[in-house]
Amino acid sequence: MKPWRNPIWQWLVKWALWVVGTVYILIEKLRHYPNEERDNILGLHIDEDLRDKTRFELCSYMDSGFPRDGFWDLNSTTKIRLGAQLMRNLTAKPKKKKATRKMVSKKRPSKKKE
């Protein structure tokens, strides 16, 4: 068994993530999000009633649409995975390109018209 698959090690990792996540949530309460980060996210219009909700209120709203409560307790990567599945379900479009770190950090080159 690989050492990082050990249940005790995994418990320590999960505990450390919980501590860091809790500190992050406390610090984030001090962050003011400008309109550019609330009303249009990645080109998607955000409804006005969702713009001023807190993290906890948004998670509670998400809970109302799922078969089980617990959105608040999911870790960040799990929430992203859930969002990706929801996007796939809504758009029914397969992803054509493989995600890489370079794609995340650099702007996409514009296509030249011929």
C-alpha positions as MATLAB code, in Angstrom:
seq = 'MKPWRNPIWQWLVKWALWVVGTVYILIEKLRHYPNEERDNILGLHIDEDLRDKTRFELCSYMDSGFPRDGFWDLNSTTKIRLGAQLMRNLTAKPKKKKATRKMVSKKRPSKKKE';
ca = [
       0.000    0.000    0.000;
       1.273    3.453   -0.880;
       1.938    5.508    2.270;
      -0.481    8.304    1.283;
      -3.283    5.723    0.940;
      -2.914    4.759    4.612;
      -6.179    5.556    6.483;
      -4.338    7.383    9.263;
      -2.470    9.542    6.740;
      -5.753   10.260    4.911;
      -7.384   11.269    8.204;
      -4.537   13.716    8.860;
      -4.825   15.162    5.351;
      -8.601   15.516    5.703;
      -8.185   17.207    9.103;
      -5.546   19.614    7.719;
      -7.828   20.512    4.795;
     -10.669   21.164    7.219;
      -8.481   23.488    9.312;
      -7.194   25.380    6.261;
     -10.725   25.562    4.818;
     -12.110   26.950    8.053;
      -9.391   29.607    8.203;
     -10.062   30.436    4.524;
     -13.786   30.916    5.216;
     -13.051   33.213    8.147;
     -10.627   35.313    6.089;
     -12.927   35.383    3.058;
     -15.627   37.105    5.120;
     -13.336   40.148    5.096;
     -13.087   40.133    1.279;
     -15.235   42.553   -0.699;
     -16.070   41.251   -4.149;
     -16.408   43.987   -6.773;
     -19.285   43.792   -9.260;
     -16.916   42.376  -11.895;
     -16.604   39.234   -9.768;
     -20.305   38.926   -8.939;
     -22.484   39.947  -11.865;
     -20.765   38.224  -14.781;
     -18.564   35.220  -14.106;
     -16.651   33.830  -17.079;
     -19.190   35.341  -19.451;
     -22.221   33.937  -17.608;
     -24.752   36.450  -16.270;
     -25.431   35.995  -12.548;
     -28.958   36.783  -11.377;
     -29.200   39.740   -9.029;
     -30.616   37.724   -6.113;
     -27.489   35.511   -6.115;
     -24.937   38.352   -6.233;
     -25.154   39.413   -2.596;
     -25.565   36.007   -0.965;
     -22.864   34.814    1.402;
     -20.959   31.572    0.854;
     -23.211   29.805    3.358;
     -26.388   31.193    1.757;
     -25.205   30.056   -1.679;
     -24.452   26.570   -0.341;
     -27.893   26.413    1.297;
     -29.435   27.466   -2.013;
     -27.510   24.681   -3.760;
     -28.756   22.194   -1.142;
     -32.347   23.084   -2.041;
     -31.823   21.735   -5.558;
     -30.158   18.425   -4.741;
     -31.618   15.161   -3.447;
     -29.515   15.433   -0.250;
     -28.200   18.287    1.900;
     -24.467   18.666    2.393;
     -23.188   21.054   -0.273;
     -21.556   23.220    2.429;
     -19.571   20.198    3.683;
     -18.173   19.199    0.282;
     -14.548   20.087   -0.354;
     -13.661   22.513   -3.143;
     -12.553   19.903   -5.682;
     -15.753   17.934   -5.158;
     -17.803   21.106   -5.744;
     -15.883   21.769   -8.958;
     -16.437   18.162  -10.074;
     -20.164   18.542   -9.355;
     -20.232   21.829  -11.304;
     -18.510   20.166  -14.248;
     -21.073   17.363  -14.240;
     -23.942   19.862  -14.045;
     -22.477   21.823  -16.961;
     -22.130   18.635  -18.983;
     -25.741   17.698  -18.164;
     -27.012   21.138  -19.202;
     -25.009   21.551  -22.382;
     -24.595   17.919  -23.414;
     -21.406   18.957  -25.191;
     -18.319   16.774  -24.834;
     -15.091   18.499  -23.912;
     -12.801   18.549  -26.952;
      -9.566   19.751  -25.411;
      -7.644   18.366  -22.497;
      -7.086   20.810  -19.633;
      -3.506   21.781  -18.917;
      -1.938   24.260  -16.540;
      -0.774   26.390  -19.469;
      -4.359   26.752  -20.680;
      -5.464   28.000  -17.290;
      -2.722   30.577  -16.920;
      -2.516   31.955  -20.462;
      -5.080   33.636  -22.663;
      -6.275   31.666  -25.624;
      -4.834   32.847  -28.933;
      -7.403   34.454  -31.196;
      -8.243   32.668  -34.403;
      -7.155   34.455  -37.564;
      -9.765   34.900  -40.257;
      -8.730   33.812  -43.703;
];
